[in-house]
């Protein structure tokens, strides 16, 4: 058989795959820039957009709005997950980034509490609901999109780009905030400088929307559509056939999300509020931690096509189970070298988990229900554990006077995730199939 034209076909396929990876990755970066800015700006938002008074109470109120965004995530993951399984992944991704850009822009231009009173926190709550709805759909759809576009022998590698670009989103959010803090003085920052990160987030969100309108549908979904196997009710089908897998996904999302939102939301605020370091220094350390986390998970994503993915998941969970107390003892140290070491080891352990887990989750479900099942199973657990993590940690520390109680919560939830890892079906690395 002649191979004339085969190189051109391969190049076209490679170009299509590259375009899809870039589009999915850029959009995911934008989503998580916008989502992360709120969490990282929590101490400043508490002063500007919530009633004045006790700083701890204001911070808890801010985290309450943070939680409300998480409670909206399961609804977004489920509703738009169904949409993605019925009408396509690419359309869903474009819609989620539009919602995120608009809601983030509202936070950047809205009046403060001193100007409009109680309407201010109400608007904040509404924007967080919209952001949560969009973010819930983003996780499942982006995971599904990258997994289904990847060649069978490279799925771990390509799927790891979803959490990698999430890490980049946190890095960019931290960099935007650090740049804003450097440019504007204390008074300028309090007056209008805090708005700049949200406005920048909106602008790059609209850019991401343009990119996502140019991507084609995934090959796997296109085949399902061509064979007329698209389900009328993927939610009902998922409840019927995916119960065990949904339970495993929920377990996988529990402790891993507590660790994630401890690292990138609670700990920077803890350092700032308790005088461990300045807010600017805490954000800079957060940027460094995000870099280490992102590089680690990309290496693990590559390794997952050759070696056991469950090994990396189990190693991460076991590490958090036995090291959480030492981590929080290190965070109380007067030595910044000790603190930085603890944060970076924490970041590496997270990278072990998030580099391997997207492929493991995607392989639990068939194409016809994958978007719905991931969006539903992952986000309900994320709302319960991830959304509450900063607020629970702040509350436990405030009533006990010790951050070690927050460490205890991480130990318990990490043990739960370890149980889910052990219950996962053994998925051989795709290069050995």
C-alpha positions in Angstrom: 0.0 0.0 0.0 1.3 3.4 -0.9 2.2 5.8 1.9 1.9 8.8 -0.4 0.0 11.5 1.5 0.5 9.8 4.9 3.0 12.4 6.2 0.6 15.2 5.3 -2.2 13.4 7.2 0.0 12.9 10.2 1.0 16.6 10.1 -2.6 17.6 9.9 -3.4 15.4 12.8 -0.5 16.8 14.8 -1.5 20.3 14.0 -5.1 19.7 15.0 -3.9 18.1 18.3 -1.6 21.0 19.0 -4.3 23.5 18.3 -6.7 21.7 20.7 -4.1 21.4 23.4 -3.3 25.1 23.2 -6.9 26.2 23.1 -7.9 24.0 26.0 -4.8 25.0 28.0 -5.1 28.8 27.4 -8.7 28.7 28.4 -8.0 26.7 31.5 -5.3 29.2 32.5 -7.7 32.0 32.1 -10.4 30.2 34.1 -8.0 29.6 37.0 -6.5 33.1 36.9 -10.0 34.5 37.5 -10.9 31.8 40.1 -7.7 32.1 42.0 -7.6 35.9 42.2 -10.5 35.9 44.6 -9.0 33.4 47.0 -5.6 35.1 47.0 -7.2 38.6 47.4 -9.3 37.4 50.4 -7.6 39.6 53.0 -8.1 42.7 50.9 -11.6 41.8 49.7 -12.6 41.4 53.4 -11.6 45.1 54.0 -13.3 46.5 50.9 -16.4 44.5 50.2 -17.6 43.3 53.6 -18.8 45.1 56.8 -15.9 46.6 58.8 -15.1 45.2 62.2 -13.2 42.1 63.5 -10.7 41.2 60.7 -11.1 37.5 61.5 -14.9 37.7 61.1 -14.5 39.7 57.8 -12.1 37.0 56.5 -14.5 34.3 57.5 -17.3 36.1 55.6 -15.0 36.4 52.6 -14.3 32.6 52.8 -18.0 32.1 53.2 -18.5 33.7 49.7 -15.6 31.5 48.5 -17.6 28.5 49.8 -20.7 29.6 48.1 -18.8 29.6 44.8 -17.9 26.0 45.5 -21.5 25.0 46.3 -22.4 26.2 42.8 -19.7 24.1 41.2 -21.6 20.7 41.3 -24.6 22.4 39.6 -22.3 23.8 36.9 -20.4 20.5 36.5 -23.7 18.5 36.2 -25.8 20.9 34.1 -23.0 21.8 31.7 -21.6 18.3 31.9 -24.9 17.0 30.5 -24.7 19.8 27.8 -21.2 18.6 26.9 -22.3 14.9 26.6 -25.2 15.9 24.4 -23.9 18.8 22.3 -20.1 18.7 22.5 -17.2 19.6 24.7 -15.9 22.6 22.7 -19.2 24.6 23.0 -19.3 24.0 26.7 -15.7 25.2 27.1 -16.5 28.5 25.3 -19.5 29.1 27.5 -17.7 28.5 30.8 -15.0 31.0 30.0 -17.5 33.6 29.0 -19.3 33.3 32.4 -16.0 33.5 34.2 -14.7 36.6 32.4 -17.9 38.6 32.9 -18.3 37.7 36.6 -14.6 38.5 37.3 -15.1 41.9 35.6 -18.0 42.7 37.8 -15.8 42.2 40.9 -13.3 44.6 39.4 -15.7 47.5 38.8 -18.3 47.2 41.6 -18.6 49.8 44.4 -17.3 49.1 47.9 -19.2 48.4 51.1 -18.7 52.0 52.2 -20.5 53.2 49.0 -23.5 50.8 48.7 -23.6 49.0 52.0 -25.2 45.5 52.2 -25.7 45.4 48.4 -21.9 45.0 48.1 -21.6 41.5 49.8 -24.8 40.5 47.9 -23.2 41.3 44.6 -20.0 39.5 45.7 -22.1 36.4 46.5 -23.9 36.4 43.2 -20.6 36.8 41.2 -19.1 33.9 43.2 -22.1 31.7 42.3 -21.6 32.4 38.6 -17.9 31.8 38.9 -18.5 28.5 40.7 -21.0 27.4 38.1 -18.5 28.1 35.3 -15.5 26.6 37.2 -17.5 23.4 38.0 -18.1 22.8 34.3 -14.5 23.7 33.4 -12.8 21.0 35.4 -14.8 18.1 34.0 -15.0 19.4 30.5 -11.4 20.4 30.2 -10.3 17.0 31.6 -12.6 15.2 29.2 -11.5 17.3 26.3 -7.7 16.8 26.7 -8.1 13.1 27.5 -10.2 12.5 24.4 -8.0 14.4 22.1 -4.8 12.7 23.2 -3.3 9.6 21.4 -4.0 6.4 23.4 -0.3 6.0 24.3 0.1 9.6 25.5 -3.1 10.2 27.5 -1.4 10.6 30.9 1.0 13.2 29.4 -1.7 15.3 27.6 -4.2 15.0 30.4 -1.7 16.4 32.9 -1.7 19.7 31.0 -5.1 20.4 32.6 -3.8 20.6 36.1 -0.5 22.1 34.8 -2.4 25.0 33.3 -4.4 25.3 36.5 -1.1 25.8 38.3 -0.1 28.4 35.7 -3.3 30.1 36.4 -2.4 30.4 40.0 1.1 31.6 39.1 -0.3 34.3 36.8 -2.9 35.3 39.4 -0.1 35.6 42.0 2.1 37.6 39.5 -0.7 39.9 38.6 -1.4 40.6 42.3 2.3 41.0 43.1 2.7 43.4 40.2 -0.3 45.5 41.3 1.1 45.6 44.9 4.5 46.8 43.6 3.0 49.5 41.4 0.5 51.0 43.8 1.2 52.3 47.3 -0.8 51.2 50.4 -3.3 54.0 50.0 -3.6 53.6 46.2 -3.9 49.8 46.6 -6.7 50.3 49.1 -8.5 52.9 46.9 -8.4 51.2 43.5 -5.2 49.0 43.1 -7.1 45.9 44.4 -9.4 46.2 41.4 -6.6 45.8 38.8 -6.2 42.0 39.1 -9.9 41.4 38.5 -10.0 43.7 35.5 -6.9 42.0 34.0 -8.6 38.7 34.6 -11.6 39.8 32.6 -9.5 41.0 29.7 -7.5 37.8 29.3 -10.8 35.9 29.8 -12.3 37.5 26.7 -9.0 36.6 24.9 -9.5 33.0 26.0 -13.0 33.0 24.7 -11.8 34.0 21.3 -9.3 31.1 21.3 -11.9 28.6 22.4 -14.4 29.5 19.6 -11.8 28.2 17.1 -11.4 24.6 18.4 -13.0 21.5 16.9 -14.9 18.8 18.7 -12.9 15.8 20.2 -12.5 12.8 17.9 -14.1 10.4 20.5 -17.2 12.5 20.9 -17.4 13.0 17.1 -17.4 9.2 16.7 -20.2 8.8 19.3 -22.2 11.5 17.5 -21.6 9.9 14.1 -22.8 6.5 15.4 -25.9 8.2 16.9 -25.0 7.0 20.3 -25.4 10.3 22.1 -27.6 9.8 25.1 -30.8 11.7 25.6 -30.3 11.6 29.4 -26.6 11.1 30.3 -27.3 12.0 33.9 -29.7 9.1 34.4 -27.4 6.7 32.6 -24.5 7.8 34.8 -26.5 7.2 38.0 -27.4 3.8 36.6 -24.1 2.5 35.5 -21.3 4.6 37.1 -22.2 4.4 40.9 -19.0 2.8 42.0 -16.8 5.0 39.8 -18.7 8.1 41.1 -17.9 7.1 44.7 -14.2 6.6 43.9 -14.0 10.0 42.1 -15.6 11.7 45.1 -13.0 10.1 47.4 -10.2 11.1 45.1 -11.4 14.7 45.2 -11.7 15.0 49.0 -8.3 15.2 50.7 -6.6 16.3 47.4 -8.7 19.4 47.3 -8.2 20.2 51.0 -4.5 20.1 50.4 -4.8 22.2 47.2 -6.9 25.0 48.8 -4.8 24.9 52.0 -1.7 25.5 49.8 -3.0 28.2 47.4 -5.7 29.9 49.5 -5.5 29.4 53.3 -1.7 29.3 53.9 -0.9 32.6 52.1 -3.7 34.3 54.1 -2.6 32.6 57.3 1.0 33.8 56.8 -0.3 37.4 56.2 -3.0 37.6 58.9 -0.8 36.0 61.7 2.3 38.1 60.9 4.5 35.2 59.7 5.4 37.3 56.6 3.9 40.3 54.7 1.1 39.8 52.2 3.5 40.6 49.4 6.0 38.0 50.6 3.2 35.4 51.0 2.1 35.9 47.5 5.7 35.6 46.2 6.1 32.4 48.1 2.8 31.2 46.6 4.1 31.9 43.1 7.2 29.8 43.8 5.1 27.0 45.2 2.9 27.1 42.2 5.9 26.7 39.9 7.3 23.7 41.8 3.8 22.1 41.9 3.3 22.7 38.1 6.7 21.3 37.1 6.3 18.3 39.3 2.9 17.3 38.0 4.0 17.6 34.4 6.9 15.2 35.1 4.5 12.8 36.7 2.1 13.2 33.8 4.9 12.1 31.5 5.9 9.2 33.8 2.3 8.0 34.0 2.5 6.7 30.4 5.3 4.4 31.5 4.8 3.6 35.2 2.0 3.1 37.7 -0.2 6.1 38.1 -1.6 4.7 41.3 1.8 4.7 42.8 2.1 8.5 42.5 -1.4 8.9 43.9 -0.8 6.7 46.9 2.6 8.3 47.6 1.0 11.7 47.7 -1.8 10.7 50.0 0.5 8.8 52.3 2.8 11.8 52.5 0.1 14.1 53.5 -1.2 11.7 56.1 2.1 11.4 57.9 3.6 14.8 57.2 0.7 17.3 57.8 1.7 17.9 61.4 5.4 18.5 60.6 4.4 20.8 57.8 2.3 23.0 60.1 5.0 23.0 62.8 7.4 24.2 60.1 5.0 27.0 59.1 5.2 28.3 62.7 9.0 28.6 62.5 10.7 32.0 62.8 13.1 30.8 60.1 11.9 31.7 56.6 14.2 29.0 55.2 12.3 26.3 57.2 8.9 27.8 56.1 9.9 27.8 52.4 11.2 24.2 52.7 7.9 23.1 54.1 5.9 24.9 51.5 7.9 23.4 48.6 7.8 19.8 49.9 4.0 20.3 50.3 3.9 21.5 46.6 5.8 18.4 45.4 3.4 16.0 47.1 0.5 17.8 45.5 2.2 17.5 42.1 2.5 13.8 42.5 -1.2 13.5 42.9 -2.5 16.0 40.3 -0.1 14.9 37.6 -1.6 11.4 37.6 -5.2 11.8 38.6 -6.9 13.3 35.5 -6.2 10.2 33.4 -7.3 7.9 36.2 -10.6 9.7 36.6 -11.3 9.9 32.9 -10.7 6.2 32.4 -13.4 5.4 35.0 -16.2 6.5 32.6 -17.3 5.7 29.0 -17.3 8.5 26.4 -21.1 8.8 26.4 -21.3 9.8 30.1 -17.8 11.0 30.8 -18.4 14.7 30.9 -21.5 14.4 33.1 -20.0 11.9 35.5 -16.7 13.7 36.1 -18.5 17.1 36.4 -21.0 15.6 39.0 -18.8 13.2 41.0 -15.7 15.4 41.2 -17.5 18.7 42.0 -19.8 17.5 44.7 -16.8 16.3 46.7 -14.8 19.5 45.8 -17.6 21.7 47.1 -17.8 19.7 50.4 -14.1 19.4 51.0 -12.2 22.0 48.9 -14.7 24.9 49.3 -14.9 24.5 53.0 -11.1 24.0 53.6 -10.0 27.7 54.1 -13.0 28.5 56.3 -12.7 25.3 58.4 -9.0 25.8 58.8 -9.5 29.5 59.8 -12.3 28.5 62.2 -10.4 25.6 63.8 -7.3 27.9 64.3 -9.4 30.7 65.8 -11.3 28.6 68.4 -8.3 26.5 69.5 -5.5 29.0 69.0 -3.4 26.4 67.2 -3.0 25.7 63.5 -2.3 22.1 64.3 -6.1 21.5 64.4 -6.1 22.5 60.7 -3.4 19.9 60.1 -5.5 17.2 61.8 -8.3 17.9 59.3 -5.8 17.4 56.4 -4.7 14.1 57.9 -8.3 12.8 58.1 -9.2 13.8 54.5 -5.9 12.6 53.1 -6.6 9.2 54.6 -10.0 9.2 52.9 -8.4 9.9 49.6 -5.8 7.1 50.1 -8.8 4.7 50.6 -10.2 5.9 47.2 -6.8 5.4 45.5 -6.6 1.8 46.8 -10.1 1.1 45.4 -9.3 2.5 42.0 -9.2 -0.1 39.2 -5.6 -0.9 38.2 -5.0 1.0 35.0 -1.8 -0.1 33.2 0.3 2.7 31.7 -1.1 3.3 28.2 2.3 2.6 26.5 2.2 -0.9 27.9 -1.2 -1.8 26.5 
